[in-house]
Amino acid sequence: MSTADKNKREKERFVALSFCRADMLFELNDTHHIEFAAGATPGLLGKKPEDMAQTRFTDYIHEQDHKLLKELFVTASNKGRLDDVTLYMKSPSGKKIRTILSGYRVPDFHNHFFLAIKVDLSKPTFGKIDTPERDGETNLMETESFSQVASERVTSFIHAGGDAQVSMVKVNHLDKLLDTVGATDKKKLLGEIGKVLNDNSIGGDTASRIDKDSFSFAHSDKVDTLAINAQIEALAAQIHPDGDMVQAISSTLDVDGAGMSEDQVARALIHTMQKFCENKGSVRESALSDVLSGMMTNTVKNVGFIKDVSKSMDLDIFFMPINDLKRGYVHHFEGLVRFKGEHKDESPFHMICLAEEVGIICDLDMAIVKKSIERVHHFRQQSFLPPVAINLSGASLSNDVFMHSLHKMLKDAPEMSGHLMFEITESARIEDLPKVNKILQSIRKMKFEVCLDDFGAGAASFDYLNGLDVDVVKFDGPVVKRAYQTEKGGDLLRAMSRMCHDLNIHTVAEMVEDKAMADHMQACGIDFGQGWHFGKPHPDPLQYSRNFAPVNKVRMGTK
């Protein structure tokens, strides 16, 4: 083989190796025109590699990411690299193609950018939002859409070497001014506030309206938030003489969190700002920034706590009895997580919500499952114990890795069959009902019953009941209370109970507070009751043993 042939062969080898982690390769010059292209460009972008020479790379990027791409190139010029940046390219029909882009400047090739691009087939972190939902008055994104877009863009900006921040802007007295001006001026002012925030955000469209007078936007640390405040105040003053009363106050947070990925930090920021807005009425205006920063610090700390607990399983399981309304015995327990240390006396609700929102609920759920099995083993060695229901988030049920691990764990522990149940919480987070249902049926075949929690809390409950084959449904507390307090509520609960029984599904009423309420639930056709009338959560379920039925009388699946 000649030297020229060997060189050609080596070049082909290096290109082939490049495609181990890429679908397309590009070399861009100083003006970001394409000098070289290779890979699956015909199928993805509608052009052969050789036909792309000297065309603008931007032409193949979806319009929504044009400004973001420009910012990323500017930022990466300093660092010299782009690492796993999320970018949306454009198919020939204009459809968005989610890709992961990496690259660097190569001094030996005129300092050109060499890029490797891989199509990302995974779903977006925060759900499938193809077109961001927007506030009609400001054209800013709604909170959920902002959560998804901000997470991707902040992460991409950091991977390009930039320092990202997220700011919340509270515009005091904006509501009063909007009540004063006419509809045209109101629309103009809100639209211009939205434009100011978008223009200064990462990618030119990473801003959100949180509520009527609070906004947020992700931006570079080079953005002067005080100047943004001044622009908003000036816009208000131009609209109406009373606009002088408007005062914009910014609270800015660096995207930095010990031990968290950038994606998790972005989620934590969104969580913090939402919680802040729920309680900001009690905060002095002069203390907004300090309070928000303190809340973010606390959020990061709590995320670290959840991650540590998920690894160590250093948590407690408390058992709350669920009794047969006719016979009075404990039919089964619900296993409830309780944290230790500084969170010992707190309700776990906030921590669980945080774990779901930040994306670490699967790890926590797995720790709870393992700990619950451990505790059930412990108590069953001492005495008979009714079955125990373990809560699983809808997000965990939708996670392939989690469900594979759970299925294997149960298969390897046949002795737990009939002694564990699984209670589905946050069912709204289940996106693929048929897929999840298929996994649940394999679990039910191993004699582990499944309960659907919070039934009746919304119209979608019936969709979940239709899409998931379960053994038990638990009626939501407010539904139970309405059934007890009003005739109409009682009629509705009675009708839903009959429907469940026709489907061979058992029913539970939660938040049963006294005997009168328990009797009413039985009259409505409910099978089991849960609430303080029957007992509070306790770390030792055997304290309720006086209410256990003989072993031969208690079997799951019998009324």
C-alpha positions in Angstrom: 0.0 0.0 0.0 1.4 3.4 -1.0 2.0 6.2 1.4 -0.9 8.2 -0.1 -3.2 5.2 0.3 -2.1 4.7 3.9 -2.8 8.4 4.6 -6.2 8.1 3.0 -6.9 5.0 5.0 -5.9 6.7 8.3 -8.1 9.6 7.5 -11.1 7.3 6.8 -10.4 5.5 10.1 -10.4 8.7 12.1 -13.7 9.8 10.5 -15.2 6.4 11.2 -14.1 6.7 14.9 -15.7 10.1 15.1 -19.1 8.6 14.2 -19.0 6.4 17.3 -20.4 9.4 19.2 -21.9 11.4 16.4 -24.5 11.4 13.6 -23.0 14.4 11.8 -19.6 16.2 11.7 -19.0 19.8 10.7 -16.0 22.1 10.3 -17.0 25.8 10.5 -14.9 28.8 9.5 -14.7 32.2 11.3 -18.0 33.3 9.8 -19.6 30.0 10.8 -20.0 28.8 7.2 -19.5 25.1 6.6 -16.0 24.1 5.3 -16.6 20.3 5.7 -19.6 18.1 6.5 -20.1 14.4 6.9 -22.6 11.9 8.2 -26.4 11.5 8.1 -27.1 15.0 6.7 -29.4 13.8 3.8 -31.9 12.0 6.1 -31.8 14.6 8.9 -31.2 18.0 7.1 -32.2 17.2 3.6 -28.8 17.9 2.0 -25.8 15.8 1.0 -22.6 16.7 2.8 -20.9 18.0 -0.4 -23.8 20.3 -1.1 -23.5 22.0 2.3 -20.1 23.5 1.6 -20.0 27.3 2.2 -23.6 27.4 3.4 -24.4 29.0 6.8 -24.5 26.5 9.7 -27.3 28.7 11.1 -29.5 27.8 8.2 -29.8 24.3 9.6 -30.7 25.4 13.1 -34.3 25.9 14.2 -35.3 29.5 14.4 -35.9 29.4 18.1 -32.2 28.6 18.8 -30.6 31.1 16.4 -29.7 33.6 19.1 -28.7 30.9 21.5 -26.3 29.5 18.9 -24.7 32.9 18.5 -24.3 33.3 22.2 -22.8 29.8 22.6 -20.2 30.5 19.9 -19.3 33.8 21.6 -19.0 32.1 25.0 -17.1 29.1 23.6 -14.6 31.4 21.8 -13.1 32.1 25.2 -13.2 28.5 26.5 -12.4 27.0 23.2 -14.9 24.1 23.7 -18.6 23.2 23.5 -19.5 20.2 25.7 -22.8 18.4 25.3 -24.8 21.4 24.4 -28.5 20.9 23.6 -29.5 22.5 20.3 -32.5 22.1 18.0 -31.8 21.7 14.4 -34.3 21.9 11.6 -35.5 19.2 9.2 -36.4 20.0 5.6 -40.1 20.3 6.6 -39.1 22.7 9.5 -39.6 20.1 12.2 -37.4 20.5 15.3 -34.6 17.9 15.8 -33.2 17.8 19.3 -29.5 17.2 19.2 -26.5 17.2 21.5 -23.5 19.2 20.1 -19.9 19.1 21.2 -16.9 20.6 19.6 -13.7 22.7 19.9 -11.5 25.1 18.0 -8.6 23.5 16.2 -5.5 25.8 16.0 -4.0 23.7 13.2 -7.0 24.4 11.0 -7.1 28.2 11.1 -8.8 28.0 14.5 -12.0 26.6 12.9 -14.7 25.0 15.0 -15.0 21.2 14.6 -18.4 20.0 15.7 -19.8 16.5 16.4 -23.6 16.3 16.6 -25.7 13.5 17.8 -29.5 13.3 17.6 -31.0 13.0 21.0 -33.9 10.7 21.0 -34.6 11.0 24.7 -37.6 13.0 25.8 -37.1 16.5 27.2 -36.4 16.5 31.0 -39.6 18.3 31.9 -42.0 16.5 29.5 -43.0 16.8 25.9 -43.5 20.5 25.3 -43.0 20.8 21.5 -44.3 24.4 21.5 -43.8 26.4 24.7 -47.0 27.7 26.3 -47.1 31.4 26.7 -48.7 34.1 28.8 -51.1 35.9 26.5 -50.3 39.4 27.8 -46.5 39.3 27.9 -45.7 36.6 25.4 -43.4 35.1 28.1 -43.4 31.4 28.7 -45.6 29.8 31.2 -43.8 28.3 34.2 -43.8 24.7 33.0 -42.5 25.6 29.6 -39.9 27.9 31.2 -38.8 25.1 33.4 -38.0 22.9 30.4 -36.4 25.5 28.2 -34.4 27.2 31.0 -33.0 23.8 32.1 -31.7 23.0 28.6 -30.4 26.5 27.8 -28.8 27.1 31.2 -27.0 23.7 30.9 -25.9 24.4 27.4 -24.6 27.9 28.3 -22.6 26.4 31.1 -21.2 23.7 28.9 -20.1 26.4 26.5 -18.1 28.0 29.3 -20.5 30.7 30.3 -21.6 31.7 33.8 -25.4 31.5 34.0 -27.7 33.2 36.5 -31.5 33.2 37.0 -33.2 36.3 38.3 -36.6 37.0 39.6 -38.0 40.4 39.1 -40.9 41.6 41.3 -42.6 44.7 40.0 -44.2 46.4 42.9 -47.5 48.3 42.3 -47.7 46.9 38.7 -51.2 45.6 39.4 -52.4 49.0 40.6 -51.0 50.7 37.5 -52.7 48.1 35.2 -56.0 48.8 36.9 -55.6 52.5 36.1 -54.6 52.4 32.4 -56.8 51.3 29.5 -56.7 48.0 27.7 -54.4 49.2 24.9 -51.8 50.7 27.3 -52.0 47.6 29.5 -51.2 45.4 26.5 -48.4 47.6 25.4 -46.7 47.8 28.8 -46.9 44.1 29.5 -45.7 43.3 26.0 -42.7 45.6 26.4 -41.8 44.2 29.8 -41.8 40.8 28.2 -39.6 42.0 25.3 -37.0 43.6 27.7 -36.7 40.3 29.7 -36.6 38.1 26.6 -34.0 40.3 24.9 -31.7 40.0 27.8 -32.2 36.3 28.4 -30.1 33.3 27.2 -31.2 32.6 23.6 -33.4 35.6 23.5 -36.5 33.7 24.8 -35.8 32.3 28.2 -38.1 34.3 30.4 -41.3 33.6 32.2 -44.2 35.3 34.0 -44.6 33.6 37.3 -47.6 35.6 38.5 -49.3 38.9 37.9 -46.3 41.0 39.1 -43.4 38.5 39.2 -41.2 37.5 36.4 -38.1 35.3 35.9 -35.4 35.0 33.3 -32.2 33.0 32.8 -29.2 35.1 31.6 -25.5 35.6 31.5 -23.7 37.0 34.5 -22.8 39.9 32.2 -26.4 41.2 32.2 -26.9 44.2 34.4 -30.1 43.4 36.3 -30.3 46.9 37.8 -30.4 48.3 34.3 -33.2 45.9 33.5 -35.1 47.2 36.6 -34.6 50.7 35.4 -35.9 49.9 31.9 -39.1 48.4 33.4 -39.7 51.4 35.6 -39.1 53.7 32.7 -41.7 51.8 30.6 -44.2 52.2 33.4 -43.5 55.9 33.7 -44.0 56.4 30.0 -47.4 54.7 29.9 -49.1 56.8 32.6 -48.2 59.6 35.1 -49.0 57.1 37.9 -46.3 54.8 36.5 -43.8 56.5 38.9 -45.1 54.4 41.7 -43.9 51.2 40.0 -40.7 49.8 41.5 -38.8 46.8 40.0 -36.7 44.7 42.4 -34.4 41.9 41.2 -33.2 38.9 43.1 -30.4 37.1 41.2 -29.0 33.6 41.9 -25.9 32.0 40.4 -26.5 28.6 38.9 -24.3 26.7 41.3 -25.1 23.8 43.6 -22.8 21.4 45.4 -23.1 17.9 44.1 -26.0 18.6 41.7 -25.9 18.5 37.9 -26.7 21.7 36.1 -30.1 20.3 35.1 -30.9 19.6 38.8 -29.7 23.1 39.8 -32.0 24.6 37.1 -34.9 22.6 38.5 -34.0 23.6 42.0 -34.1 27.3 41.0 -37.5 26.9 39.5 -38.8 25.2 42.6 -37.3 27.9 44.9 -38.8 30.8 42.9 -42.3 29.1 42.8 -42.2 28.6 46.6 -41.0 32.1 47.1 -43.9 33.5 45.1 -46.3 31.5 47.2 -45.1 33.2 50.4 -43.6 36.5 49.3 -46.6 38.5 50.7 -45.0 38.1 54.2 -41.6 39.3 53.1 -40.3 42.9 53.4 -39.4 44.3 50.0 -36.0 45.3 51.3 -35.3 41.6 52.2 -36.5 40.0 48.9 -33.0 39.2 47.7 -31.8 37.8 51.0 -34.8 35.7 51.5 -34.7 34.3 48.0 -31.0 33.5 48.3 -31.6 31.9 51.6 -34.4 29.8 50.2 -32.1 28.7 47.3 -29.4 27.8 49.8 -31.9 25.7 51.7 -33.2 24.0 48.6 -29.7 23.0 47.6 -29.1 21.7 51.1 -32.3 19.7 51.1 -31.5 18.2 47.7 -28.2 17.1 49.2 -30.0 15.6 52.2 -32.4 13.7 49.9 -29.5 12.3 47.8 -27.6 11.2 51.0 -30.6 9.6 52.4 -31.3 7.8 49.2 -27.9 6.3 49.2 -27.7 5.4 52.9 -31.3 4.5 53.4 -31.1 6.2 56.8 -34.8 6.8 57.1 -37.8 5.5 59.0 -41.0 3.8 57.9 -44.1 4.5 59.9 -47.2 2.3 59.5 -50.7 3.7 59.2 -53.6 1.2 59.6 -56.3 0.8 57.0 -59.2 -1.0 58.4 -62.1 -3.1 57.1 -65.2 -0.9 57.7 -67.5 -3.9 58.2 -65.4 -6.2 60.3 -63.1 -3.6 62.0 -59.8 -5.4 61.6 -56.6 -3.9 60.1 -56.8 -5.0 56.5 -53.4 -3.5 55.5 -51.0 -0.7 56.3 -49.7 2.2 54.4 -45.9 2.6 54.8 -45.0 6.3 55.2 -41.5 7.6 55.0 -40.2 9.7 57.9 -36.8 11.4 57.8 -34.3 11.6 60.6 -32.0 14.3 62.0 -33.0 17.9 61.6 -36.1 16.8 59.5 -37.3 14.3 62.1 -40.3 16.2 63.2 -41.3 17.6 59.8 -43.9 16.3 57.4 -42.0 14.6 54.5 -44.4 16.1 52.0 -42.1 19.1 51.0 -39.1 16.9 50.6 -40.9 14.4 48.4 -42.3 17.2 46.3 -38.8 18.6 46.0 -37.4 15.2 45.0 -40.1 15.0 42.3 -39.5 18.5 40.9 -35.7 18.2 40.9 -35.7 14.7 39.3 -34.3 12.6 42.1 -37.5 10.9 43.2 -36.6 7.5 41.7 -33.6 7.2 44.0 -35.7 8.2 47.0 -38.5 5.8 46.0 -36.0 2.9 45.7 -34.6 3.6 49.1 -38.1 3.7 50.6 -39.0 0.4 48.9 -35.8 -1.3 50.2 -36.3 0.1 53.7 -39.9 -1.0 53.7 -39.1 -4.5 52.7 -36.4 -4.6 55.4 -38.9 -3.4 58.1 -41.6 -5.8 56.9 -39.1 -8.7 57.2 -38.3 -7.5 60.7 -41.8 -7.4 62.0 -43.0 -10.6 60.2 -40.3 -12.5 62.1 -42.0 -11.4 65.4 -45.6 -11.9 64.5 -48.3 -12.0 61.8 -48.4 -8.7 59.9 -51.1 -7.6 57.4 -49.8 -6.4 54.0 -48.0 -3.1 53.7 -48.6 -0.6 50.8 -45.5 1.2 49.6 -45.9 4.5 47.8 -44.5 4.9 44.3 -44.4 8.2 42.4 -45.8 8.3 38.8 -42.4 9.6 37.8 -40.7 6.4 39.1 -43.2 4.2 37.4 -42.4 5.9 34.1 -38.6 5.3 34.6 -37.4 2.2 32.9 -34.3 1.7 35.0 -36.4 2.0 38.3 -39.1 -0.4 37.1 -36.5 -3.0 35.9 -34.8 -2.9 39.3 -38.1 -3.1 41.2 -39.3 -6.0 39.1 -36.0 -7.9 39.6 -36.1 -7.2 43.4 -39.7 -8.6 43.7 -38.8 -11.6 41.6 -35.9 -12.4 43.8 -38.1 -12.1 46.9 -41.1 -14.4 46.3 -41.5 -14.7 50.1 -42.8 -11.1 50.1 -45.6 -12.1 47.7 -49.0 -11.1 49.2 -47.3 -9.1 52.0 -46.5 -6.0 49.9 -48.8 -3.6 47.9 -47.8 -0.7 45.8 -49.7 2.6 46.0 -49.4 4.9 42.9 -49.1 8.6 43.8 -48.7 11.5 41.5 -50.3 9.5 38.7 -50.5 12.7 36.6 -46.8 12.2 36.0 -47.4 9.0 34.1 -47.1 9.8 30.4 -47.3 6.3 28.8 -50.2 4.6 30.5 -50.2 1.4 28.4 -46.4 0.9 29.0 -46.7 1.4 32.7 -49.8 -0.8 32.9 -47.9 -3.6 31.2 -45.2 -3.5 33.9 -47.8 -3.2 36.7 -49.6 -6.4 35.5 -46.3 -8.3 35.6 -46.0 -7.2 39.3 -49.7 -8.2 40.0 -49.0 -11.6 38.5 -46.4 -12.1 41.3 -49.2 -11.4 43.8 -48.3 -7.8 44.6 -51.5 -5.8 44.6 -51.6 -2.2 43.2 -53.6 0.7 44.6 -54.4 4.0 42.8 -54.1 6.9 45.2 -56.0 10.3 45.3 -58.9 9.0 43.2 -61.6 11.5 42.4 -59.2 14.5 42.9 -59.6 15.4 39.2 -61.4 14.3 36.0 -58.2 12.6 34.8 -58.7 10.0 37.6 -61.0 8.1 35.4 -58.4 8.1 32.6 -55.9 6.5 34.9 -58.5 4.0 36.1 -59.3 3.2 32.5 -55.6 2.9 31.6 -54.3 1.1 34.6 -55.6 -2.3 35.9 -55.5 -2.0 39.7 -56.8 -3.8 42.7 -57.7 -0.9 45.0 -58.5 2.8 44.6 -58.2 5.3 47.5 -60.6 8.2 47.4 -59.0 11.6 48.0 -59.6 13.2 51.4 -61.6 16.2 50.1 -63.8 13.8 48.1 -64.4 11.9 51.3 -65.1 15.0 53.3 -67.6 16.3 50.7 -69.3 12.9 50.8 -69.8 13.2 54.5 -70.9 16.9 54.5 -73.3 17.1 51.6 -75.9 14.8 50.1 -74.7 15.4 46.6 -71.1 14.5 47.6 -72.4 11.3 49.2 -74.3 10.4 46.1 -71.3 10.9 43.9 -69.0 8.8 46.2 -71.7 6.0 46.3 -71.8 6.0 42.5 -68.0 5.9 42.2 -67.9 3.1 44.7 -70.4 1.0 42.8 -68.4 1.6 39.6 -65.3 0.3 41.3 -67.0 -2.8 42.7 -68.4 -3.5 39.2 -64.8 -3.5 38.1 -63.8 -5.9 41.0 -61.8 -3.1 42.6 -61.7 -2.5 46.3 -62.1 1.0 47.7 -60.5 3.0 50.5 -61.7 6.3 52.1 -58.9 8.4 53.6 -59.1 11.1 56.2 -61.8 9.2 58.2 -61.7 11.1 61.5 -64.4 9.5 63.7 -66.9 6.7 64.0 -69.8 8.7 62.5 -67.7 9.3 59.4 -66.6 5.7 59.2 -70.2 4.6 59.4 -71.1 7.0 56.6 -68.3 5.7 54.4 -69.6 2.1 54.9 -73.1 3.3 54.0 -71.6 4.7 50.8 -70.3 1.2 49.9 -66.6 1.9 50.8 -64.6 -1.2 51.8 -61.8 0.2 53.9 -61.1 3.3 55.9 -57.9 5.2 56.8 -57.6 8.1 59.2 -57.0 9.0 62.8 -60.1 7.2 63.8 -58.3 4.0 63.1 -54.8 5.1 64.2 -52.0 7.4 63.5 -48.7 6.4 61.7 -46.4 4.6 64.1 -43.0 3.0 63.7 -44.2 -0.2 65.2 -47.2 -1.7 63.4 -47.5 -4.5 66.0 -49.0 -1.9 68.4 -52.2 -2.4 66.3 -52.1 -6.2 66.7 -55.2 -6.2 68.9 -57.1 -5.2 65.7 -55.5 -7.9 63.5 -57.8 -10.6 62.3 -56.8 -14.3 62.4 -54.3 -15.1 59.7 -56.7 -17.4 57.9 -59.3 -14.7 57.6 -57.2 -11.9 56.1 -56.2 -12.4 52.5 -55.7 -9.6 50.0 -58.5 -9.8 47.4 -61.2 -10.8 49.8 -63.9 -8.5 51.2 
